[in-house]
Each structure stands twice: as structure tokens, then as C-alpha cells.
Amino acid sequence: SIVTALMVILAIVGIPALEDYVIENKVPKVAADLQRFVARMKVAGIGGGQAPYAGVNRLVLVNGLRGGSAVTVRGEGSSAVVVHGLGGQGVRDNGEIFLAPASMPGQGTGSAFSLTLDHVNHAACPMLASTLQRMASQVTVQGRSGEVVVKNHFNAPPMAYQPVLADAQCASGDSNRFVFVFQ
């Protein structure tokens, strides 16, 4: 019974650490899928006028990420969702990726686009922000203290990416939300 008790204690302590390890190792693959998607979106937007991303929606995201190696597309058509696998369960806006038109300062909606990842686990937090900020013009993290902008190239002068600030915003559990804006 002592051995069984020790095994139970080790399992209780070890399972959360194992889950964090698994999530942390998914980040580069999820980020690679998203970077490919963003690159395709930027190429498609070239020559599209003042608002090349005005018509982006969930279906564009679903079609663009359906063949991804790390993200999962659940469902079909307009009810399909893209699940990131970095926290949450991918059910009812929990652990999903959202695409929406955004705007650059002085320009209309659709001059940029945003990717939002909700319910991101703290184990993915710093690496996800650091990886995707390279392509993003603006990065916002919502965790410990509400929404905090950790990079903003729309400002004058531009605000460079602040990795320490991003890491400090990451709250425990699957409660973090990231918004990346691309132009």
C-alpha cells in the first residue's frame, strides 16, 4: 500500500508537468501552420486595394488551415472551427483560432487582419508570442492584467516586441488570449 500511495502521489505531481511539456512542444508546429497561413494571406492581399482583407472570415481560416500539421479543423462549412491544441478543449470558443478584418491607423477595416487564439495554456505563452511576433505588426496578450500590447509597429515611434512584458502577462492555466494583427 505504501508503493501504491507513492505511485498515486507521483502521478498527481507528474501529470500536470507532462501536460505542460506536451503543450510546449506543440507551439513550434502550431506557429509554423499559422506562419504559412499568414504568408498566404499577405500574398493574396497584394494588389487588393485599400482593404484587401475586408472579406476574411471563419471559412477563409478553415480552408487555409485545413491541411495544417498541428492545428485541427472540426466540422464543415460555416460551422467549422479551427482548434489550436495549446489549451482549452476546442468547444464553444474554447481553444480556438479566430480570423477577422482589422485596420491600420488612418485606414479602413480590412487594411489588416487579426488572428486571435483564446484559452492558451501558460506553457505555450512566451514561445507563441515570440514566434508569431516576427510577422505581426501588433501583439496583444490578455492574461494577468487585462489586455496588454507587447508589440505595436503602428505607433510612432514603433514599439518593439517586449518579451519580458509578454511573459509577465501569462496567467496560469488555459486563460490566456493572444491577438496578432498583420498588415
N, C-alpha and C positions, 0 to 999 in steps of 0.2 A: 504493500500500500504506500510505502514511502517513495518507491520508484515511480509509481503511478502519479502521486502528488507532485513530484518533481517534474515529470513529463507534462502534466497539466500546466504548471507554472511556466515552464519553458515555452509551451505553445501559446499561452496568453501573452507573454512578453515578446515572443518572436514573430507572431503573425502580423501585427501592425508594422514592424520593421521590414518584413518581407514584402508587404503590400507597398510601402513607400519605395522600396528598391525596384519593384516591378514598374511602378508608375514612372519613376525617374528614368528608367531605361527606355520607356516608350517615347519620351519627349523628342529625341532626335528624329525618330521616324515620323511622328505627327508633324513636327516642324518642317520636315522635308516635303511631306504631302502639301502642307499649306504654302510653302515657298513656291512649289511648282504651280499651284493654283494661282497665286498672286502674279507670278511671272506671265502666265497665260492671260490673265485678266488685263495686265498692263499692255501686253502686245495687242490684245483685242481692242483696247481703248485708244490706241494710236490713230489719230486722224478722225476721231469720233466727235469732234467739235468741243464746245464748252462743257458739256455734261455727258461724257461717254459712258458713265456708269449709272445714269438715271434709272434705267430699267432693270438693274440687278435685283434678284430676289432669291428665295429659297431654292427654286428649281435650277437656277444657274449654279448655285453652290452644290446641289445634289449631283447634277450632271458633271460638274468639274471635278468632284472628289469621289465619284462612284468607283473608279479604278484605283483608289488610294491603297497603299500598302498597310497603313496604320489606322486610319480613320474608318468608321463603319457607316454605311448608309442603310437606314432602316426604313422600310416602306417603299411606296411607289408614288409617282406623280407629285402633286402639290402637298400631299400629306407626309411625304418622306422627310426624314430628319437625318442630320449628319452628327454622329456621336464621336467625340474626340478620345475617349478612353483614358483621360487623365484625371478622373474623378467623376462623381455623380453616377447616375445609372442610365442616362440617355432616355429618360422617360419624363414627359411633360416639362420641357425646358430645363432639364437637369443633366448636365454633362454634354451639352450640345454646342455646335458651332452655328453662328448666325451671320448672314451676309446682308448688308444694307447700303444704300447710297449714302454718301457723306458729302460734306462740302469743305472746300479750302476757303480760307479767309478772302472775302471780296468776290467769291464766285458762288454760283448756284448749287443746289443739291444735285449730286451726280457728277460733280467735278472730281470727286474722290469716292472711295468705297471703304467700308469698315468690315472687319471680321471680329466677332465677339465670341469668346469662349467662356461659358459660365460653369460654375461648380468645379473649378480646377483645384486639385489637391495641392497642399503646400509642398509636397515633394517635387512637383513639376514647376513650381512657381518661378524661382530665379532663372532656371535654364530656359524655360519657354520664353520669358521676356527677353533674355539676352540673345536668343537665336533669332526671333522674329523682328526684333527692333532694327536689324540691319536693313530690312526692306521697307519698314514702316516710317511714315513721316511723323506720326504721333502715337504714343503708347500710354494707355491709362490702366492702372491697376486698382481694383476695388477689393479691399481686404480688411485690414485692421481699422483704418481711419477713413472710411468712405472712399470716394473716387480721388485718386491722386495721379496727376500727369507726371510721368517719369521720363518722357521724351517729347519734344514739340519743335519740329522744324518749321512750323508755321509762324512761330514767334519771331520778332525782330529784336535783338539777335536770336538766332535759333538756340533752343535749349537742347544740349546734347543729352544722350541717354545717361541716366543716373542709376547704375546697377545696385548701389547700396540702398538707395531710396526704394527701388523696386522690391528688393529682398525684404526690406523692413515692413513693407505693406502686406506681405503674405501672411494670412491668418491660418491657424491650424485647421485641419480638416479639408473638406471639399467646398469651402465657402468663398473662394477667390474668383474674381471675374476680370477678364482682360479684354480691352478694346484696342485693336490695332487699326490705324487709319492709313490707307495707301493712296497715293496720287498717281 
